[in-house]
Amino acid sequence: LDRLCRYSLRVYTRLASTEGPLSSLAAAASSQYAPARPAPFFENRWLALISKMTTTEYVLPDQWSEDLKDEKGEPMSKSEFKKRQKAKRVAAEKAEKEAAKAAAAAAAPPKAPKEDGPALEDDSSEITDPTAYFENRVRYINAKKGKGVNPYPHKFNVTMSLPDYVAKYGSLEAGQQETETTVAVAGRVSSKRASGAKLLFYDMKADGVKIQIMADARNSDLSLEAFTAVHNECKRGDIVGVEGFPGKSKKGELSIFPRKFVVLSPCLHMPPSLHFGLKDQETRYRQRYLDLMVNNEVRSIFFTRSRIIQFVRRFLDTRGFLEVETPMMNMIPGGAAARPFITHHNDLDMQLYMRIAPELFLKMLVIGGLERVYEIGRQFRNEGIDLTHNPEFTTCEFYQAYADYKDLMDMTETMISQMVLEIKGSYKIQYHPEGPEKPAIEIDFTPPWRRISMVSGLEECLGTKLPTDLESEETRQLLADLCVKHNVNCPAPQTAARLLDKLVGEFLEEQCVNPTFICDHPQLMSPLAKWHRELPGMTERFELFINKREVCNAYTELNDPIKQRDLFQDQAKAKSAGDDEAMFIDENFCTALEYGLPPTGGWGMGIDRMTMLLTDTCNIKEVLLFPAMKPEETGPKKDADK
Amino acid sequence: MLSGNLTTGTMRVMPHAEPQLRQCIPFQSRLRITKVPLRPSLAQHTSSHEKPSYRPAASGVATVSKQGKGPKSSDNKATQSASSPDEVRNVRLKKVADLRGQGQEPYAYRFDRTHYTKELQEQHAGLAAGAEDASGAVVAVAGRVMAKRVMGKLAFLSLRDDKGQIQLYVEKARLETSQPGGFEVVKGLVDVGDIVGCSGGVRRTERGELSVVAEGVQVLTKSLQPLPDKWHGLADVEKRYRQRYLDMIMAAEVRDTFRARSLIISTLRRQLEERDFLEVETPVLESVAGGADARPFRTFHNSLRRDFTLRIATELHLKRLVVGGFERVFELGRIFRNEGVSSRHNPEFTSVEIYQAYADYDDMMSLTEQLIRACARAVCGSTQLTYQGTPLDFGPPFRRASMAELVREACGLDLEPAIMAAAAEREGAEGGTAEGEGAAALAEAKAAAEAVLAAHPDREVVKALPKVRSAPSLGHLLNVLFEALVESRLTQPTFVTQHPTDISPLAKPHRSKPGVTERFELFIVGREHANSYSELTDPQEQRRRFQQQLERHNGARAAAAAAAAAAAVQQDEGSEASSNGGEGVSSSRPSQAQGGTHGSAAAAAGSDTSAKEDEDYEISMDDDFITALEYGMPPTGGLGIGVDRLVMLLTDSPSIRDVIAFPLMK
């Protein structure tokens, strides 16, 4: 409802200018020929919805439901509903006939005064009311089915993809035609224009490219009447198959000149306008297929995403890593500190957690003798949704026996800088951290990257020395005082680890626009990392920050089972003290460590965040095909039959 | 960008100039040998605490402990052996302390290996027995000690790494020229199971064993638990799955299985990418579980305060992308079904689903053949292989036969005319009158089917009788007969085609035969490996099919609830039967081989008791998917292949648990 109200505000002005948007189709028909473009589909749809809620006129819903009320607020029986529905249909049909007549009257005189047959229809004769549009299209396919014609043909033999077509014939001269060649292509009609009684121009899109279909009755085997009938069945948004010869129009537009033209899959809804695009974010994410249909740049985001993953895979494969799959459902959610999803296995009557990281399993494989392994896959965290968090996200983790965190830092620099160079063509990229309207920044991936040791870095910024014993209560108090002093908010529980994390976020991460390693985290923040060989109390760990956000996290793995168990126990203490993001103890993993994990470097990267950087997007939803959304207020109808 | 003041202090450990250079050199060719200087002070007093019974064997796994694994076997032996695992652990913990006492960290940070053992074996294949590598090059290897024997001033260690095995030849005099006291470390502080690094020259011993002649030996990771005594001899299959890492340490073929798995997946990926398919990721957490008929897992998102189900197929999201204009997409990923665990079922499994616009099921059949052949060639080097003793040939085109045809072949009963007639009738008259005649035809067919099954010599086949009786339609009946009579007999690859519409809610009607769809399933060794169809693109028809599926599902659910209520009166007797019966019938169908749908294949099949188990979950209509179809989906061929089953087939593994690294265990 909240969203509807916001929409209603926006749409109200439009409402005021028309007289009763759902009133009669005749009115709609008369406005069809107004010079203004039809309003984008979604506004229309909302307009229809709003009008249902705001006008006093009673609108019959599409489906009967138990709680359906009539205009007086009385419950409506199913038979009454059906009666009304029929009446509405009859009225609509009548109105449509009148509209068609009016259209013919309006269109006929100037265009084809001598012809008696139906004229060619194009986008300008589109019905502007979405409901009527849909009903009209459904009637059309039902009529076809009634005649025993399948409106959804089984197969159309495409001989060439549209990008290949463009590549092959893009260099033809204006006006040149290869009449001897026969090509079959297919795609979605994005616009349709009639020119006289015998010629139609379509734009057809597929695979991100566009060509023109120049349908000329003179090239068709069909009679003019049949030609007109075939083409009048096709509307903007339909998937069509075209067999014909390639060429260019006189204006130089790459075209196909059809001998055969088939609608392969009709679009029953008014498609989003190519002219206005599809901007509404909710709709874009909820109905991604519409977004992809209209917005080419959205398509390209997902190609980039795929290339990033391919690059990482190739990089690791050539270095002898083995890709593996570890469980997404576990008895214990280990390998990270995060709130897990809980589910239940019926047959075994067992509670299971969705994984929050594959780390512990991958280390067990290294123990098993697979010395270089990686996994690219989904992780699940039961956290709030925001610009950088989705409940499920994709990571790559790799583990390399006999390597340490310094080896991994070098590897990270190589991997990511080469990736950026390959995908963006330069080490330096433009990025809009606050959206395309706000100013851009430059991020420079030229290696080597800056490395900051965490505690000494923090000491520099704060101008105080931090005690070496970070575990003591005095230190915790000192950190809490520092947070207060510098106005850094740390919600309870104020453990030393959490306080430090906040200070680092405020003072160090803020400096990390270009790729920067923050290294040597205190042990109390890193229960799975190995103690630092030189800095007491610290670990051999790094996080890579780019644009102030963590992209990678890696360490020399802690492989001393006794120390690991101690650190897990500390986590358990923190958990019982109220830190519900502290880690669980995984006894199985500790046992595995006792069989001996070789010295190993382990590494993780967030694929979604990397993709955001390389596609210049600042909302994680932009790089996920189907991001998690709040439940829709007008949720999906349940059991529409009863 | 470097602000000097921030990087002072600890930054010395991270030189900036070097990393680029070092990274560019392949790992294997980095020739930085770690010499291992050890102080001569040795803790000899600890070395005798552990009394392992080292067998003087040149290879294989040395016995560390005679302790049995289970409490049962330990009863007798524990008294004989001085070292229980706990005692061994304590001894080894002491060695950890001793090593630290000597200034050597028993959990090292890194090691620069110059060669994998396999590389050395290959490079020096021609080295004669007793000969030393003439170049005198120093190599460094690292891995796990799998066996150890000490003979006076000589020690032999068998070292295994990711790619192979080699012997470490430790001669006291030679080692101690560069590492004083090193021999005592090897003798006293290195145990079987430890990870060690070793550098030295290469020679082949008189007995023909290629060896690294140790000039430096370092404990890289001290193991605390003894490796198991015997592994494959013991039938403790549970333990193998629960402690997969041990399984991998002990059995090279287990590691090979997972290498093969990785190779199969990368082959599939490469084949598809070469054909211009785009790999995508669609959600695991869904609001409506669709694309198959299976019980989903449920979970709850705290901050959104909403329920999610885990995907049971990727189909509906991938088809939305085809609507959106991605004409060739695939997703290779995890699917989740809340079903029993068996040798063929794990609650999470991997499938690849592939969608290609403008293709039909015929095109998908040739794609399937190509993909499976490519994987077989990659893993087995040939399209001819053996699975559990049965020779299989993927070379020639796979046999294609319709489901009705196969049933007719098996039992003489031809249901196709009845199915076609029923469909034609349904088309003619909407509901009403045709219903009665349809019921008559169904009853007649059931009677014939019952007669066929009852007379069948195979007991397993006779067991399908209840399913015949409860089949809600001719299509379901055909499927029941197929499963009972044909499925397990399809050993060589066979495309079973033209499934009835009733059991294929997402498949397009056959272009010329009413009542059946353009669908196929690929069967090999009696198991379904792929499922595919010309996708249903008609939104009205799709809605009708979903509706029908919902009604059947809810009907079966209600019937099961009623039956359960009735059974409750009869008490426990019934409950036992239900769990047994349910297991038996459910395992055959809602199968995981297909990434695609099973449609209502499993729906309403089976006895009331099994239905209770199978159907007691809610399904709902995915309206948004139908809306997507209303925007127009091009004619599309879809294909799902069960990756785990393919890996089983190509690695000759009898159980799905052999090909999943960490299967779910009770």
Contacts between the chains, C-beta under 8 A, distances in Angstrom:
chain1	res1	chain2	res2	distance
A	134	B	630	7.7
A	138	B	540	7.5
A	141	B	540	7.5
A	142	B	540	7.9
A	150	B	511	8.0
A	151	B	538	7.3
A	152	B	508	7.5
A	152	B	537	4.8
A	152	B	538	4.7
A	152	B	635	7.2
A	153	B	635	6.3
A	154	B	360	5.8
A	154	B	508	6.5
A	154	B	511	4.6
A	154	B	518	6.9
A	154	B	534	5.9
A	154	B	635	6.3
A	155	B	358	7.7
A	155	B	360	4.7
A	155	B	511	7.9
A	155	B	534	7.6
A	155	B	635	6.0
A	156	B	358	5.9
A	156	B	635	6.1
A	157	B	358	7.6
A	158	B	358	4.4
A	161	B	276	7.7
A	161	B	327	7.7
A	186	B	357	7.6
A	186	B	358	5.6
A	186	B	634	6.5
A	188	B	325	6.8
A	188	B	632	7.2
A	205	B	325	7.2
A	206	B	325	6.8
A	206	B	327	6.6
A	207	B	325	7.2
A	207	B	327	6.0
A	208	B	325	7.6
A	237	B	631	6.8
A	237	B	632	6.3
A	238	B	632	6.1
A	239	B	632	5.0
A	239	B	633	7.4
A	239	B	634	4.5
A	241	B	358	7.7
A	264	B	634	5.8
A	264	B	635	5.6
A	265	B	537	5.3
A	265	B	632	4.2
A	265	B	633	5.7
A	265	B	634	5.5
A	265	B	635	6.8
A	266	B	632	6.0
A	267	B	630	7.6
A	267	B	631	5.3
A	267	B	632	3.9
A	268	B	539	6.8
A	268	B	630	4.3
A	268	B	631	7.2
A	268	B	632	7.4
A	269	B	627	7.6
A	269	B	630	5.5
A	269	B	631	5.6
A	271	B	631	6.7
A	286	B	624	7.5
A	287	B	624	7.3
A	287	B	627	7.4
A	287	B	628	7.3
A	288	B	320	6.7
A	288	B	321	7.7
A	288	B	324	6.2
A	289	B	320	4.7
A	289	B	321	6.8
A	289	B	323	4.3
A	289	B	324	3.6
A	289	B	628	5.2
A	289	B	631	6.6
A	290	B	324	7.4
A	290	B	631	7.0
A	291	B	324	7.2
A	292	B	321	7.1
A	292	B	324	3.1
A	292	B	325	5.3
A	292	B	326	6.8
A	293	B	323	7.6
A	293	B	324	5.6
A	293	B	325	5.6
A	293	B	631	7.4
A	299	B	325	6.9
A	299	B	326	7.5
A	302	B	278	7.3
A	302	B	280	6.6
A	302	B	326	7.6
A	303	B	278	7.0
A	306	B	278	5.8
A	306	B	279	5.5
A	306	B	280	7.2
A	309	B	279	7.2
A	310	B	273	7.8
A	310	B	279	7.9
A	317	B	266	7.3
A	319	B	26	7.9
A	319	B	27	6.9
A	320	B	27	7.4
A	322	B	258	7.4
A	322	B	259	6.3
A	322	B	262	5.1
A	323	B	262	5.0
A	323	B	265	6.7
A	323	B	266	6.8
A	324	B	258	6.4
A	324	B	261	7.8
A	324	B	262	6.5
A	324	B	661	6.2
A	325	B	261	7.9
A	325	B	334	7.4
A	325	B	350	6.2
A	325	B	660	7.7
A	325	B	661	6.8
A	326	B	661	6.0
A	326	B	662	6.0
A	327	B	348	6.5
A	327	B	662	4.9
A	327	B	664	7.0
A	328	B	284	7.6
A	328	B	334	5.5
A	328	B	336	7.6
A	328	B	348	5.6
A	329	B	297	7.8
A	329	B	336	7.3
A	329	B	347	6.5
A	329	B	348	5.7
A	329	B	664	6.7
A	339	B	302	7.1
A	341	B	285	7.9
A	341	B	299	4.5
A	341	B	300	7.5
A	341	B	301	7.3
A	341	B	308	7.8
A	342	B	299	6.3
A	342	B	300	7.2
A	343	B	297	4.5
A	343	B	298	6.2
A	343	B	299	4.4
A	343	B	310	6.9
A	344	B	297	7.3
A	344	B	298	7.2
A	345	B	297	7.4
A	345	B	338	6.3
A	345	B	347	6.1
A	345	B	664	7.5
A	346	B	295	6.8
A	346	B	338	5.3
A	347	B	338	7.4
A	347	B	339	6.4
A	347	B	340	4.3
A	347	B	341	6.9
A	348	B	341	6.7
A	348	B	664	7.6
A	348	B	666	5.7
A	350	B	666	7.6
A	352	B	297	7.9
A	352	B	664	7.9
A	354	B	299	6.8
A	354	B	310	8.0
A	361	B	661	7.3
A	361	B	662	5.9
A	364	B	244	6.9
A	364	B	245	4.6
A	364	B	662	7.8
A	365	B	244	7.8
A	365	B	245	6.9
A	365	B	248	7.3
A	365	B	258	8.0
A	365	B	661	6.7
A	367	B	245	4.3
A	367	B	249	7.5
A	368	B	244	6.3
A	368	B	245	3.7
A	368	B	246	7.5
A	368	B	247	7.2
A	368	B	248	3.0
A	368	B	249	5.8
A	368	B	255	7.1
A	369	B	144	6.8
A	369	B	160	7.1
A	369	B	161	7.6
A	369	B	162	6.1
A	369	B	248	5.2
A	369	B	249	5.7
A	369	B	255	5.9
A	370	B	162	6.5
A	370	B	248	6.9
A	370	B	255	6.3
A	370	B	258	6.9
A	371	B	161	6.7
A	371	B	162	4.0
A	372	B	162	7.2
A	377	B	333	7.5
A	377	B	334	7.3
A	378	B	281	7.3
A	378	B	284	5.5
A	378	B	333	7.4
A	378	B	334	7.2
A	380	B	284	7.3
A	380	B	285	7.3
A	382	B	301	6.2
A	382	B	302	5.3
A	382	B	303	7.8
A	383	B	303	6.9
A	384	B	303	4.3
A	385	B	303	7.1
A	385	B	304	6.8
A	391	B	285	6.0
A	391	B	301	5.9
A	391	B	304	7.8
A	391	B	308	7.9
A	392	B	283	6.4
A	392	B	284	5.5
A	392	B	285	5.5
A	394	B	281	6.2
A	401	B	142	7.7
A	401	B	162	7.7
A	402	B	110	5.9
A	402	B	111	4.4
A	402	B	112	7.4
A	402	B	113	5.8
A	402	B	142	5.7
A	402	B	197	7.8
A	402	B	220	7.6
A	403	B	110	6.0
A	404	B	109	4.9
A	404	B	110	4.1
A	406	B	13	7.4
A	406	B	14	6.3
A	406	B	19	7.6
A	407	B	110	6.8
A	409	B	14	7.0
A	409	B	19	6.6
A	410	B	19	3.6
A	410	B	20	7.2
A	410	B	22	5.9
A	410	B	23	4.2
A	411	B	23	6.0
A	413	B	19	6.4
A	413	B	20	7.1
A	413	B	23	7.1
A	414	B	20	7.4
A	414	B	23	4.5
A	414	B	24	7.4
A	444	B	1	7.8
A	447	B	19	7.8
A	447	B	20	5.8
A	448	B	16	4.8
A	448	B	17	7.6
A	448	B	19	6.1
A	448	B	20	6.2
A	450	B	1	5.3
A	450	B	2	5.4
A	450	B	7	7.3
A	451	B	7	6.6
A	451	B	11	6.3
A	451	B	14	5.0
A	451	B	16	7.4
A	452	B	6	5.5
A	452	B	7	6.5
A	453	B	7	7.5
A	453	B	9	6.3
A	453	B	10	3.7
A	453	B	11	6.0
A	456	B	6	7.7
A	456	B	8	7.4
A	456	B	9	4.2
A	456	B	10	5.5
A	457	B	6	5.1
A	457	B	7	8.0
A	460	B	5	5.6
A	460	B	6	5.3
A	461	B	6	8.0
A	514	B	1	5.7
A	516	B	1	8.0
A	519	B	10	7.7
A	519	B	14	7.0
A	520	B	10	5.9
A	530	B	107	7.4
A	530	B	109	7.1
A	533	B	105	8.0
A	533	B	109	5.8
A	534	B	10	7.4
A	534	B	13	6.1
A	535	B	10	5.8
A	540	B	109	7.2
A	556	B	109	5.9
A	556	B	110	7.6
A	559	B	107	5.1
A	559	B	221	5.7
A	560	B	106	7.8
A	560	B	107	4.5
A	561	B	224	6.1
A	562	B	93	7.4
A	562	B	96	7.8
A	588	B	242	7.9
A	591	B	225	7.2
A	591	B	243	7.8
A	592	B	243	7.3
A	592	B	245	5.4
A	594	B	89	7.2
A	594	B	223	6.9
A	594	B	224	4.0
A	594	B	225	4.4
A	595	B	193	6.5
A	595	B	223	5.5
A	595	B	224	7.7
A	595	B	225	5.0
A	595	B	227	7.4
A	595	B	245	6.6
A	595	B	246	6.8
A	595	B	249	7.1
A	596	B	144	6.9
A	596	B	193	6.0
A	596	B	194	6.2
A	596	B	195	5.2
A	596	B	221	4.5
A	596	B	222	7.0
A	596	B	223	3.5
A	596	B	224	7.7
A	597	B	195	7.9
A	597	B	221	6.1
A	598	B	111	7.9
A	598	B	142	7.0
A	598	B	144	7.9
A	598	B	195	4.4
A	598	B	220	5.8
A	598	B	221	5.3
A	599	B	107	7.2
A	599	B	108	4.9
A	599	B	109	5.6
A	599	B	110	5.3
A	599	B	111	6.1
A	599	B	195	7.8
A	599	B	220	5.5
A	599	B	221	6.6
A	601	B	110	7.6
A	624	B	281	7.8
A	624	B	283	8.0
A	625	B	280	6.1
A	625	B	281	6.9
A	625	B	282	6.0
A	625	B	317	7.4
A	625	B	321	6.8
A	626	B	282	5.9
A	626	B	283	4.9
A	626	B	317	6.0
A	626	B	320	7.9
A	628	B	283	7.1
A	628	B	285	6.4
A	628	B	301	7.6
A	628	B	304	7.2
A	630	B	304	5.9
A	630	B	306	7.7
A	631	B	287	7.4
A	631	B	304	7.3
A	631	B	306	5.2
A	636	B	287	7.5
A	636	B	288	6.9
A	636	B	620	7.3
A	636	B	621	7.3
A	636	B	622	7.6
A	636	B	623	4.7
A	636	B	624	6.7
A	637	B	621	7.5
A	637	B	623	6.0
A	638	B	620	6.0
A	638	B	621	7.7
A	639	B	550	7.0
A	639	B	620	7.2
A	639	B	621	7.5
A	640	B	547	7.8
A	640	B	621	6.7
A	641	B	547	6.2
A	641	B	550	7.6
A	641	B	551	7.4
